[in-house]
Amino acid sequence: MGGVNRTRTTSGGPAGANLGVVRSHNTALVLGLLRAAGAEGISRLELAERTGLTPQAVSKITARLRESGLAAEAGRRASTGGKPRTVLRLVPEAGHAVGVHLDRDELRVVLVDLDGTVVGERRGELDLGAGAEAVLGAVGDVVEGLVTAVLGRAGDEPSAAAGGDADARGLTRIPSLLGVGVALPGPLDHARGVLHRVTGFPEWDGFPLRDALAGRLGVPVVVDKDTNAAALGLSVAGAEGGAGGSFAYLHLGTGLGAGLVLGGGVHRGARTGAGEFGHQVLQLDGPRCECGNRGCVEVLCLAAVADGETAEAARVLGVAAGNLVGLLDIDVVLLGGRTVAGAPEAYARGVGEVLDARARREGTAGGQVPVRVAERGERVVAEGAAQLLLAPLFGRADG
């Protein structure tokens, strides 16, 4: 599963999951092609051609996938010679992942299958400043409630992966569950799952969220910034920046941040600190931001939002987006977050006008960088958080 930021694994795969068959890069490549093929499926010969593996290797991999329930026959396809080819497809319901969007004042949880299709969702109010025990308790209750409501409990005895603890949550007894991806405001250490000084909530600095939540739930947990998760989810879904493309996802909600996809992969930086877009300084003597600086784009933009000045908020966001475009020369700017969702056309138009004016002034070849509202609406972060678990299964090293 890529090896980053997960806990409680066994030699056969994630604890509590039935996906132990996914043991190699080659298997991940095959699974990725099965998912991309959709319901129509793909033949073993095509799998061999596209992966560069031998037909014998593909046959062994697909046999294991079929035996584990991850793949199934999707019919037969006429051949140019010889007998018709058997076509295989992914079985989406064979595996599931939970995506959690932990915002400053709200909790959103989704359960998705291997295709990334949402099969269950819950949301509610949350106070990120209520303390670790209260927040972890709320997340644990909602996650377990959603998973067991949709998937049920697959057994009455605590699993060995849970250490035989009779008090362990029931998630360990659901074999199709890969684990839980959690996305929240940064900065944080993605690799270790440890929070830093979350803007507005410095008391979380140094808290080992990944390990603490994994201990409560008894399943693997991955932690990342909300914007990185959203960018990953959008990239996996093919929204923008697929094969080698680049885009910036700008998230305006209770805060402001960016998720960056460069060369087709999520860019987190050497210290997983990339994308702190909201804390670039636009006004040296401006109002003080909760990060400690003055005149950050976040504090200027949120002040305009609070005053009901949507056009001004969009203009400020556009100026900051222009700096990003000029620095990285990206292909597309995508906008999201609950504030953008409240007036999507106004934000897309306002940011686009600023970028268009910049392109005209600079005579940029190819003209203005396109600005669009991201697909998947207010679920984009939660769905992306689930992809933190799923993407590595299908060969995405940046998951």
N, C-alpha and C positions, 0 to 999 in steps of 0.2 A: 504493500500500500504506500510506497514512496518513502516510508521511514521517518517522516518528520512529525513531531508534536503529537504523538499518540501514546497511550498508556495501556497497561493491562493486556498485553498481547501474548499469544502462545506461538509456538513454532509453526503452527498451521494457519495462523491469521488472527484477526481480531477476536478477543474474547467475546463469546456470546453470539458470534456470527456464523453463518453456514457457508462463508465464502473462502474457506481455507484452501480451496483448489487454486485460488489466484496466488500463485507462488512466484511467478517470474515475469520479467519484462515482456517476454514473448506472449505469454498468456494475456497480459494487459493489452498488447497490440491487437490480438484477436478479438478480445472483448470490445475494444474500442470500435473495431470495424463492424462487429455485430450490432452494436448500438446505433452506429451511423446508418446502417442498412435499413433499420426500422422493421416494420411488419413484413415487408417483402422478402427480407432475408438476403443471404449471400452464400454462395457455394464454397466448398473447401478449396476448389481450384482457384477461385478468385481471392480467397484469403491467402493462399500461398503466393500468388502473384503480387499482391499488394504489401505483404509483410516481408517478402524475400525469404521466407522459411521454406523448407522442403515440404512436399505433400505429406510425407510420413510424419514430420513434426506437427503439422497442422492437424492431421488425423488424431494423433495422440492428445493434443490439447483440446480439440473439440469433443473427443470422447470423454475426457474428464469433466468438461463443462456440462455435457449432457447428463452424465451420471450424477453430478451435483445439483442438477435442476436449473442451472444458469442458462442453458441453451436448449433449444428444441427444434424439431423439423418444422419447416414452413412450407413444405410441398416439394415439387420437383420442377425443374426447368429444362426445356429442350436443349440438347447438346448439338454441337456442329458435327459430331461423330460419336458413335457408340451409344451407350444407354443414357437416359436423362440424368441430370445431376441433381442430387439432393441439396436442398437449400436450407440453411440454418438461420435461426433468429435468436435474439436475446429474449430471455423471459424476465420482464421487468419486475414482476412481483416476487422474484426469488431473493431480492435484497432490498433493504430500506436504510435510509439515513435521516436523522433529525437535524434540522437547521434552526438555530436560535438567534434571533436578533435582540440583543440586550441593549436597549437604548436608555437614555438618562431617565425617562419617565414612562417607558412602555416596554412590554415584553411581547414578542411575536414568535410563535413556534410553528414550524411546518414539518410534516412527515412526507418524504418523497420516496418513490421507488427508483429502480436502477436507471430508468429513463429520465429521471428528474421531474416526473409528473407529481404534483402535489396531491396526496391522497388523504390529507387531514391537516387541519390548521386550528390554532387557538391564539388568542391575544388578550392582553389585559394591562391594567395600569401597573407601574412599578416605580419605586423610588430607589435610584442607584445609590443614593446617599444613606440608605437605611441601615447599612452595615452588611458585612459579608454573610453572616449567618442568615439574616432575613432574605437577602437576595438569592443565595444559593438554595435556600429552602423553597422560595417561590419558583425558581427555575426547575428544581427537581420535581416538585409537585405537578407543574404544568406538563413537563416532558413525559413523566411517567403516565399521567392521566391520558394524554393524547395517544401515546404509543399503545397502551393497553386497550384503550377504547377502539382503536382501529385494527390492531393486530391480535389482541387478546394475549393471554399468557400461554406459552407453549410448554407447560409442565408444572407440576406442583412442588418438585423438589428443587432446592437451590443448586445451581450448577457448580461444577468444580472450579470454573473460571471465577466465580464469586467467592471462592475459598470456603464454600460450605456454610457461609454465614446465613443463618435463617432470617436475619434482619435485613439482608441485602435487598435492594429494590428489585422488582420483578423484571427489569429490563434484561438481566442476564439470562432469563429463561425464554427469551424470544430469539430463536436462532437466526432469523433473517436480518437482525438489526446490526448494522455495521458500527454505529456509534453516534456521537453527537458533535456537530460543529457549532461553535459559538462565535458570533461576530458582535463587536461592541466598539465604542469610540476608543481611539488610541490617545497617546502612544502606548505601545506594548511590545513585548518580545514574542514574536510569533513562534520562533523555534522552541522556546522553553515554556510557552504558555503563561508567561508572567506579565502582569500589568505594570505600567509605569505610572506617571502622574497624569491620569485621565483628566482632561481639561474640565475644571469645575469640581472635581472629586479627587483631590490629591491624596486622600486617605487610602486609596487603593494601591498606591505606589508600592511595588514589590510583592503584591499578593499573587500566589501561585494558583491562578484560577483553574488552569487545566487540571492539575493534580487534585485540587480540592473538589472539583465537580465530578471528576472521574471516580473519586473515592465515594461520593454520594450515590452516583448512578450505577457504578459497577461495570461500565462499558467505556470503550475508548472515547476520548474527548480531544478535539482540536480547537485551538483558539486563534483568531485573527482579527484584524481591524475590520470594521463594517464596510469600509470602502474597498478594501482588498477582496473581501468575500463577494461583494456585489460585482466587481470587475471580473472575477473568476467565473461567476455564474453567467454573466452576459457573454463572456468569451466562449464558454462551453456550449452555450445555446446558439452560438453563431450569430449573435446580434451584430457585432462589429469585430474587426481585428482578428479574424480567424487565423488563416494560414499566413503567418508572418506580418499581419497588420498591427496597427497601433491605435489606441484610443485612450481618452481620459474620461473616467466616470466621476462627475462632480456631484456630491451628495450634500444637499442643503436640508437640514431638519432641525434638530435641537442644537446642532453644531454644523461645521462645514469641513469637508475633507475630500480627498481625491483618491481614486483607485486608478492605477496606471497599468495598461497592457502595452508592452513594447516588444516588437518582434513576435507577437503571438502569445507571449507569456506574461503573467503578472509580475510586475517589478516591485519588489519589497525593499531593496537596498541591502547593503552589507550588514547593517544592524537592524534590519526589518523596520526602518523608520521612514521609508519613502512615503510620499503622499500626504504629508502634513501641510496640505495646500492652504488650509484656513488661517495659518499663522505666518503667511508672508506679509510683510509690512507695506502698506500702501500710503500711510500718512504718518510721518515721523512724530508729529505732535498731536496725534489723534487720541481718541478715548482709550483708556487702559483695557486691555483684554485679560481674561482670566488666566491666560498663559504667562502673564507678567509683562509682555511687550505693549507698546502703544500703536494704535492704528492698524491692527491686523485686519485682513479682509473679513474674517469671521465676525469680529465685533462690529465693523461698519455695516456689513450685510444684515446681520441679525437686528441691529438697531433700526435699519430701514424697514425690515419686516415688522418689527414691533410697532412702528409708527404707521403701518398700513401703506407704506410707500413701495409698492411692488416694482414699479418702473425703476426706482432708484436702487433697490436691492438687485435687480437684474443687471443694471448698469455696473454696479460695483463688482458683481460676480463676473461680468463680461470683461472688465479690465484685468482682473486676476487671471481669468481663463486665457486672455491674450498673452499675458506673461508666460503662461505655461506652454501655449502653442509656439511662441517664439523661442522658448528654451528647448523644447523637445521635438518640434516639427511633426506633431502627431496628425493622424488622418481624420479623426472625428472627435467631437466633444459630445458626450452624453450627459444628460441632466437627470437627477432623481432625488428622492427624499420627500418627506411629507409636505414640506413647504412648497417645493416645486409642484407636487401633486395638486396643491390647492389652486394653482394658476399656471398650468403647464405651458399654454400658448404664450402667455406674457413673458415667462422666463426664457423660453426658446427664442422668441422674437428679440427680446432685449439683449441677451448675450450674443445672438447672431448679428445684431446691428453693430455692436462694438467690434466684433471680430471682422466684420465686413469693412468697417471704416479703417481698421488697422491694415487690412490687406490692400485696400486702395492706396493708402499713404505709402506703403512700402513697395507697392507694385509686385506683390508676391506672385510668383509663378503658380498657376493653377487656381488662383483666386482664394476666396474665403474657405476656411475649414468648416465643414458642415456641422451644424448644431442640432441635436435632436433630443427629445425626451426618451429616456431609456424605457424599454419594454419591461413588463412584469410588475409595474406599478410599485406600491408600497411593500410588496413581498420580495423585492429584488435582493435585499440584504439577507433575509432569512433563507431564501432559496439558494443564494450563493454560499451561505454557511453550510448547508447540506452538501454542496459540491466539494467542500474541503475534505469530506470523507470519500465522496464518489470519484472525483476526478483522477486520483492516483490509480484507482482500479482499472481505468481505461487508458492508462499510459500518459496522463498529464502530470509531468514532474513538478509543475508549479501549484498543485493542489494542496 
